[in-house]
Amino acid sequence: MLLSEWTRKEIIDGNHAVKLGLPGNPDLVIDEKSGRIKEIIIATSPFRKKSKSWRIPWNSIIKIGDDFVIIDTVKLTSQPPAE
C-alpha cells in the first residue's frame, strides 16, 4: 500500500464505531534503528497550518481495508477531533 492511498481511506474509531474522517496527507514516523513504522501523524484540518495533529501509533491500527482504517483510539497520543 502506498502512503498516498491513505488520503482516500476513512478513519474509523474501532472502540465507538464512529467515523473520524479522511486523513488528508499523513506523515510517517519511522524508527531509524529498525526501519519500522512507529506512528502515522494526521492533521486535524488539512486547510490550517497551525491545526493540531493526532498521532496514531502503528500498534493501534486494528485493520486497514480497501476504503477504511479502523483504529484503537485508546492508544492515541492526542485525541482525534470530535464530529
DSSP file with accessible surface (Angstrom, degrees, kcal/mol):
  #  RESIDUE AA STRUCTURE BP1 BP2  ACC     N-H-->O    O-->H-N    N-H-->O    O-->H-N    TCO  KAPPA ALPHA  PHI   PSI    X-CA   Y-CA   Z-CA
    1    1 A M              0   0  119      0, 0.0     2,-0.3     0, 0.0     3,-0.0   0.000 360.0 360.0 360.0 138.2    0.0    0.0    0.0
    2    2 A L    >   -     0   0  110      1,-0.1     3,-1.2     0, 0.0     4,-0.4  -0.637 360.0-125.6 -88.1 148.3    1.2    3.5   -0.8
    3    3 A L  G >  S+     0   0   67      1,-0.3     3,-1.7    -2,-0.3     4,-0.4   0.878 110.8  62.8 -59.9 -34.5    1.1    6.3    1.7
    4    4 A S  G >  S+     0   0   68      1,-0.3     3,-1.0     2,-0.2    -1,-0.3   0.769  90.6  67.4 -64.1 -22.6   -0.8    8.4   -0.8
    5    5 A E  G X  S+     0   0   61     -3,-1.2     3,-1.3     1,-0.2    -1,-0.3   0.733  84.9  72.1 -69.9 -20.5   -3.6    5.8   -0.6
    6    6 A W  G X  S+     0   0    4     -3,-1.7     3,-1.6    -4,-0.4    -1,-0.2   0.799  82.9  69.7 -62.8 -29.1   -4.3    6.8    3.0
    7    7 A T  G <  S+     0   0   40     -3,-1.0    17,-0.4    -4,-0.4    -1,-0.2   0.741 101.8  45.2 -64.5 -19.1   -5.8   10.1    1.8
    8    8 A R  G <  S+     0   0  163     -3,-1.3     2,-0.5    -4,-0.3    -1,-0.3   0.319  93.9  95.2-105.1   5.3   -8.8    8.2    0.4
    9    9 A K  S <  S-     0   0   14     -3,-1.6    59,-0.3    -4,-0.2     2,-0.2  -0.863  72.5-129.0-104.0 130.0   -9.4    5.9    3.4
   10   10 A E  E     -a   68   0A  52     57,-2.4    59,-2.7    -2,-0.5     2,-0.5  -0.534  20.5-133.7 -71.1 135.5  -12.0    6.8    6.0
   11   11 A I  E     -aB  69  21A   0     10,-2.8     9,-3.5    -2,-0.2    10,-0.9  -0.824  25.0-168.2 -93.2 129.6  -10.6    6.6    9.6
   12   12 A I  E     -aB  70  19A  39     57,-3.0    59,-2.8    -2,-0.5     2,-0.7  -0.966  24.0-127.7-124.7 133.1  -12.9    4.8   12.0
   13   13 A D  E  >> -aB  71  18A  13      5,-3.1     4,-1.5    -2,-0.4     5,-0.9  -0.691  19.3-161.5 -75.1 111.4  -12.8    4.6   15.8
   14   14 A G  T  45S+     0   0   36     57,-3.3    58,-0.2    -2,-0.7    -1,-0.2   0.709  85.2  55.7 -71.2 -19.1  -12.9    0.9   16.5
   15   15 A N  T  45S+     0   0   72     56,-0.5    -1,-0.2     1,-0.1    57,-0.1   0.828 124.6  19.4 -81.1 -33.5  -14.0    1.4   20.1
   16   16 A H  T  45S-     0   0  129     -3,-0.3    -2,-0.2     2,-0.1    -1,-0.1   0.343  97.0-123.2-119.1   1.6  -17.0    3.5   19.4
   17   17 A A  T  <5 +     0   0   88     -4,-1.5     2,-0.4     1,-0.2    -3,-0.2   0.907  61.7 146.6  53.3  48.2  -17.8    2.7   15.7
   18   18 A V  E   < -B   13   0A  65     -5,-0.9    -5,-3.1     2,-0.0     2,-0.4  -0.941  52.1-123.2-117.8 135.8  -17.6    6.4   14.8
   19   19 A K  E     -B   12   0A 128     -2,-0.4    -7,-0.2    -7,-0.2    64,-0.1  -0.613  22.8-174.3 -74.6 130.1  -16.3    7.8   11.5
   20   20 A L  E     -     0   0A  21     -9,-3.5     2,-0.2    -2,-0.4    -8,-0.2   0.562  41.2-113.9-102.2 -13.6  -13.4   10.2   12.2
   21   21 A G  E     -B   11   0A  21    -10,-0.9   -10,-2.8    62,-0.0    -1,-0.3  -0.554  43.4 -39.8 115.2-176.3  -13.0   11.5    8.7
   22   22 A L        -     0   0  110    -12,-0.2   -12,-0.2    -2,-0.2   -15,-0.1  -0.691  48.3-134.1 -90.1 143.7  -10.4   11.4    5.9
   23   23 A P        -     0   0    5      0, 0.0    20,-0.4     0, 0.0     2,-0.3   0.599  23.6-154.8 -79.6 -10.5   -6.8   11.8    6.9
   24   24 A G        -     0   0   19    -17,-0.4    20,-0.0   -18,-0.2    18,-0.0  -0.566  66.9 -12.6  71.7-135.1   -5.6   14.3    4.4
   25   25 A N  S    S-     0   0  136     -2,-0.3    18,-0.3   -18,-0.1    -1,-0.1  -0.835  78.9-159.2-105.3  99.3   -1.8   14.0    3.8
   26   26 A P        -     0   0    9      0, 0.0     2,-0.3     0, 0.0    16,-0.2  -0.337   3.6-146.2 -77.2 157.3   -0.4   11.8    6.6
   27   27 A D  E     -D   41   0B 105     14,-2.3    14,-3.0    -2,-0.0     2,-0.4  -0.887  11.6-135.2-115.5 154.0    3.2   11.7    7.7
   28   28 A L  E     -D   40   0B  62     -2,-0.3     2,-0.6    12,-0.2    12,-0.2  -0.872   2.6-152.0-109.8 143.4    5.1    8.7    9.0
   29   29 A V  E     -D   39   0B  34     10,-2.7     9,-3.4    -2,-0.4    10,-1.4  -0.974  22.8-167.6-109.2 119.7    7.4    8.4   12.0
   30   30 A I  E     -D   37   0B  89     -2,-0.6     2,-0.4     7,-0.2     7,-0.2  -0.919  24.9-120.0-115.1 133.3   10.0    5.7   11.3
   31   31 A D     >  -     0   0   53      5,-2.9     4,-2.5    -2,-0.4     5,-0.2  -0.582  21.0-150.3 -68.7 120.6   12.3    4.1   13.8
   32   32 A E  T  4 S+     0   0  189     -2,-0.4    -1,-0.2     1,-0.2    -2,-0.0   0.797  91.0  47.3 -66.7 -29.5   15.8    4.8   12.5
   33   33 A K  T  4 S+     0   0  203      1,-0.1    -1,-0.2     3,-0.1    -2,-0.0   0.924 125.9  24.0 -79.5 -45.0   17.3    1.7   14.0
   34   34 A S  T  4 S-     0   0   65      2,-0.1    -2,-0.2     0, 0.0    -1,-0.1   0.698  92.0-132.5 -95.0 -21.9   14.8   -0.9   13.0
   35   35 A G     <  +     0   0   53     -4,-2.5     2,-0.2     1,-0.3    -3,-0.1   0.550  60.3 136.8  80.0   7.3   13.2    0.8    9.9
   36   36 A R        -     0   0  186     -5,-0.2    -5,-2.9     1,-0.1     2,-0.4  -0.585  63.0-104.7 -88.9 151.7    9.7    0.1   11.2
   37   37 A I  E     +D   30   0B  58     -7,-0.2    -7,-0.2    -2,-0.2     3,-0.1  -0.580  35.9 177.3 -73.5 127.4    6.8    2.5   11.2
   38   38 A K  E     -     0   0B 110     -9,-3.4    20,-2.8    -2,-0.4    21,-0.4   0.836  60.9  -5.3 -95.4 -45.9    6.2    3.8   14.7
   39   39 A E  E     -DE  29  57B  29    -10,-1.4   -10,-2.7    18,-0.3     2,-0.4  -0.976  50.6-137.4-148.1 158.6    3.4    6.3   14.1
   40   40 A I  E     -DE  28  56B   0     16,-2.2    16,-3.3    -2,-0.3     2,-0.5  -0.984  23.6-151.5-116.7 130.2    1.2    8.0   11.5
   41   41 A I  E     -DE  27  55B  29    -14,-3.0   -14,-2.3    -2,-0.4     2,-0.4  -0.916  14.3-176.5-107.2 127.4    0.6   11.7   12.0
   42   42 A I  E     - E   0  54B   1     12,-2.5    12,-2.8    -2,-0.5     2,-0.2  -0.986  23.3-128.7-126.9 128.3   -2.6   13.2   10.7
   43   43 A A  E     - E   0  53B  41     -2,-0.4    10,-0.3   -20,-0.4     9,-0.1  -0.478  13.0-137.5 -71.1 141.7   -3.5   16.9   10.8
   44   44 A T  S    S+     0   0   50      8,-3.0    -1,-0.1     1,-0.3     9,-0.1   0.801  97.0  23.0 -71.1 -26.7   -6.9   17.5   12.2
   45   45 A S    >   -     0   0   24      7,-0.4     3,-1.2     3,-0.2    -1,-0.3  -0.913  64.9-162.1-139.7 114.2   -7.5   20.1    9.5
   46   46 A P  T 3  S+     0   0   84      0, 0.0    -1,-0.1     0, 0.0    -2,-0.1   0.643  90.9  60.3 -69.9  -8.1   -5.6   19.9    6.2
   47   47 A F  T 3  S+     0   0  191      1,-0.1     2,-0.5     2,-0.0     0, 0.0   0.599  94.0  68.5 -95.9 -12.7   -6.5   23.5    5.5
   48   48 A R    X   -     0   0  180     -3,-1.2     3,-0.9     1,-0.1    -3,-0.2  -0.928  62.4-156.3-112.2 131.1   -4.9   25.2    8.5
   49   49 A K  T 3  S+     0   0  213     -2,-0.5    -1,-0.1     1,-0.2    -2,-0.0   0.818  96.6  45.4 -71.8 -30.7   -1.2   25.3    9.0
   50   50 A K  T 3  S+     0   0  204      2,-0.0    -1,-0.2     0, 0.0     2,-0.0   0.214  84.0 127.8 -98.6  15.4   -1.4   25.6   12.8
   51   51 A S    <   -     0   0   26     -3,-0.9     2,-0.1    -6,-0.3     0, 0.0  -0.364  63.7-108.6 -69.6 152.9   -4.0   22.9   13.3
   52   52 A K        -     0   0  172     -9,-0.1    -8,-3.0    -2,-0.0    -7,-0.4  -0.353  32.0-147.8 -74.4 161.4   -3.3   20.2   15.8
   53   53 A S  E     -E   43   0B  45    -10,-0.3     2,-0.4    -9,-0.1   -10,-0.3  -0.867   4.1-134.2-125.8 162.0   -2.5   16.7   14.7
   54   54 A W  E     -E   42   0B   8    -12,-2.8   -12,-2.5    -2,-0.3     2,-0.5  -0.945  13.6-141.1-119.0 143.4   -3.1   13.4   16.1
   55   55 A R  E     -E   41   0B  84     -2,-0.4    22,-1.3    23,-0.2    23,-0.4  -0.908   9.8-161.4-106.6 123.5   -0.6   10.7   16.3
   56   56 A I  E     -E   40   0B   0    -16,-3.3   -16,-2.2    -2,-0.5    20,-0.1  -0.905  16.3-138.6-107.4 106.6   -1.7    7.1   15.6
   57   57 A P  E >   -E   39   0B  18      0, 0.0     3,-2.2     0, 0.0     4,-0.3  -0.392  19.7-122.5 -60.8 142.1    0.8    4.5   16.9
   58   58 A W  G >  S+     0   0  103    -20,-2.8     3,-1.5     1,-0.3   -19,-0.1   0.872 111.3  59.0 -56.9 -34.9    1.2    1.7   14.4
   59   59 A N  G 3  S+     0   0  114    -21,-0.4    -1,-0.3     1,-0.3   -20,-0.1   0.561  95.7  63.8 -75.3  -4.4    0.1   -0.8   17.0
   60   60 A S  G <  S+     0   0    1     -3,-2.2    12,-3.0    15,-0.1     2,-0.6   0.479  76.0 103.5 -94.1  -2.8   -3.2    1.0   17.4
   61   61 A I  E <   +C   71   0A  28     -3,-1.5    10,-0.2    -4,-0.3     3,-0.1  -0.713  46.6 180.0 -81.0 118.1   -4.2    0.2   13.9
   62   62 A I  E     -     0   0A  99      8,-2.5     2,-0.3    -2,-0.6     9,-0.2   0.894  63.2  -4.6 -85.1 -44.9   -6.7   -2.6   14.0
   63   63 A K  E     -C   70   0A 119      7,-1.5     7,-2.8     2,-0.0     2,-0.6  -0.990  49.8-154.7-154.8 138.3   -7.5   -3.1   10.3
   64   64 A I  E     +C   69   0A  53     -2,-0.3     5,-0.2     5,-0.2     2,-0.1  -0.971  29.0 175.9-114.6 112.9   -6.6   -1.5    7.0
   65   65 A G        -     0   0   12      3,-2.9    -2,-0.0    -2,-0.6     0, 0.0  -0.392  47.1 -89.5-103.9-172.8   -9.3   -2.2    4.4
   66   66 A D  S    S+     0   0  145      1,-0.2     3,-0.1    -2,-0.1    -1,-0.0   0.863 124.0  14.1 -65.5 -37.1   -9.9   -1.0    0.9
   67   67 A D  S    S+     0   0  121    -58,-0.1   -57,-2.4     1,-0.1     2,-0.3   0.358 126.2  38.7-121.2   0.8  -11.9    2.0    1.9
   68   68 A F  E     -a   10   0A  69    -59,-0.3    -3,-2.9     2,-0.0     2,-0.4  -0.964  53.1-145.5-150.0 163.0  -11.2    2.4    5.6
   69   69 A V  E     -aC  11  64A   0    -59,-2.7   -57,-3.0    -2,-0.3     2,-0.5  -0.989  19.2-153.6-131.1 122.7   -8.7    2.2    8.5
   70   70 A I  E     -aC  12  63A  44     -7,-2.8    -8,-2.5    -2,-0.4    -7,-1.5  -0.865  19.2-174.2 -98.3 128.5  -10.0    1.1   11.9
   71   71 A I  E     -aC  13  61A   0    -59,-2.8   -57,-3.3    -2,-0.5     2,-0.8  -0.872  31.3-123.3-123.4 156.6   -8.0    2.4   14.9
   72   72 A D    >   -     0   0   30    -12,-3.0     3,-1.1    -2,-0.3     4,-0.1  -0.861  23.8-166.8 -94.4 103.7   -8.0    1.8   18.6
   73   73 A T  G >  S+     0   0    7     -2,-0.8     3,-1.1     1,-0.2    -1,-0.1   0.651  76.7  76.8 -73.2 -11.5   -8.4    5.4   19.9
   74   74 A V  G 3  S+     0   0  112      1,-0.2    -1,-0.2   -14,-0.1   -14,-0.0   0.861  95.6  49.6 -64.7 -30.8   -7.5    4.4   23.5
   75   75 A K  G <  S+     0   0   96     -3,-1.1    -1,-0.2   -15,-0.1    -2,-0.2   0.427  83.2 121.8 -90.7   2.6   -3.8    4.3   22.4
   76   76 A L    <   -     0   0   14     -3,-1.1   -20,-0.2     1,-0.1     3,-0.1  -0.391  57.5-145.9 -70.5 143.3   -3.7    7.7   20.7
   77   77 A T  S    S+     0   0   93    -22,-1.3     2,-0.4     1,-0.2    -1,-0.1   0.898  91.4  16.6 -71.8 -43.4   -1.2   10.3   21.9
   78   78 A S  S    S-     0   0   44    -23,-0.4    -1,-0.2    -3,-0.0   -23,-0.2  -0.981  94.7-107.5-129.4 146.2   -3.7   13.1   21.2
   79   79 A Q        -     0   0  122     -2,-0.4     3,-0.1    -3,-0.1    -5,-0.0  -0.416  30.7-113.8 -77.4 146.0   -7.3   12.7   20.6
   80   80 A P        -     0   0   19      0, 0.0    -1,-0.1     0, 0.0   -27,-0.0  -0.269  46.9 -82.4 -69.7 162.3   -9.0   13.0   17.1
   81   81 A P        -     0   0   52      0, 0.0     2,-0.3     0, 0.0   -27,-0.0  -0.353  43.6-118.3 -66.8 145.0  -11.4   15.8   16.5
   82   82 A A              0   0  102     -3,-0.1   -62,-0.0     1,-0.0    -3,-0.0  -0.619 360.0 360.0 -80.4 143.4  -15.0   15.4   17.7
   83   83 A E              0   0  172     -2,-0.3    -1,-0.0   -64,-0.1   -63,-0.0  -0.608 360.0 360.0 -92.9 360.0  -17.6   15.5   14.9
